Amino acid sequence: MIVTGYAASRTHKLTPGEKEANRVLSVGRAPVEHGFAHLKNWRTLTKLRTDPARATQLL
């Protein structure tokens, strides 16, 4: 399931509840996105050509 935030437009301003929901979503999403960014910087993973389960054991 994909959870997305609420979007505001010119005619539809966000309610305080929608703003809080977006805030909670971003707080949970940020550490995951930072983790993926760090993994992308590992040179070992860019050259790794094996089964992901095997890669987990190697790391």
C-alpha positions as CSV (number, residue, x, y, z in Angstrom):
1,M,0.0,0.0,0.0
2,I,1.3,3.4,-0.9
3,V,0.6,6.3,1.4
4,T,0.7,9.8,-0.1
5,G,0.2,13.1,1.6
6,Y,-2.5,15.7,0.9
7,A,-2.0,18.3,-1.7
8,A,-3.2,21.8,-1.6
9,S,-4.3,23.8,-4.6
10,R,-5.3,27.4,-5.2
11,T,-8.9,26.7,-4.3
12,H,-8.4,24.1,-1.7
13,K,-6.3,25.0,1.4
14,L,-5.2,22.2,3.7
15,T,-7.0,21.8,7.0
16,P,-5.0,21.6,10.2
17,G,-5.7,17.9,10.3
18,E,-4.3,17.4,6.7
19,K,-1.3,19.4,7.5
20,E,-0.6,17.3,10.6
21,A,-1.1,14.1,8.6
22,N,1.5,15.4,6.0
23,R,3.9,16.2,8.9
24,V,3.5,12.7,10.4
25,L,4.1,11.1,7.1
26,S,7.2,13.1,6.4
27,V,8.7,12.3,9.8
28,G,8.3,8.6,9.1
29,R,9.5,8.9,5.5
30,A,12.7,10.9,6.1
31,P,14.9,8.3,7.9
32,V,14.0,5.7,5.2
33,E,14.9,8.1,2.4
34,H,18.2,9.0,4.1
35,G,19.0,5.3,4.5
36,F,18.5,4.6,0.8
37,A,20.6,7.7,0.0
38,H,23.5,6.3,2.1
39,L,23.2,2.8,0.5
40,K,23.4,4.4,-3.0
41,N,26.8,5.9,-2.0
42,W,28.3,2.6,-1.1
43,R,30.6,1.6,-4.0
44,T,30.4,-2.1,-3.1
45,L,26.7,-2.2,-3.9
46,T,27.1,-0.6,-7.3
47,K,29.4,-3.4,-8.4
48,L,27.5,-6.2,-6.7
49,R,26.0,-8.7,-9.2
50,T,24.4,-11.4,-7.1
51,D,21.2,-12.4,-5.4
52,P,19.8,-9.8,-2.9
53,A,19.6,-12.5,-0.2
54,R,23.3,-13.2,-0.7
55,A,24.1,-9.5,-0.6
56,T,22.5,-9.2,2.8
57,Q,24.7,-12.0,4.1
58,L,27.8,-10.3,2.7
59,L,27.0,-6.9,4.3
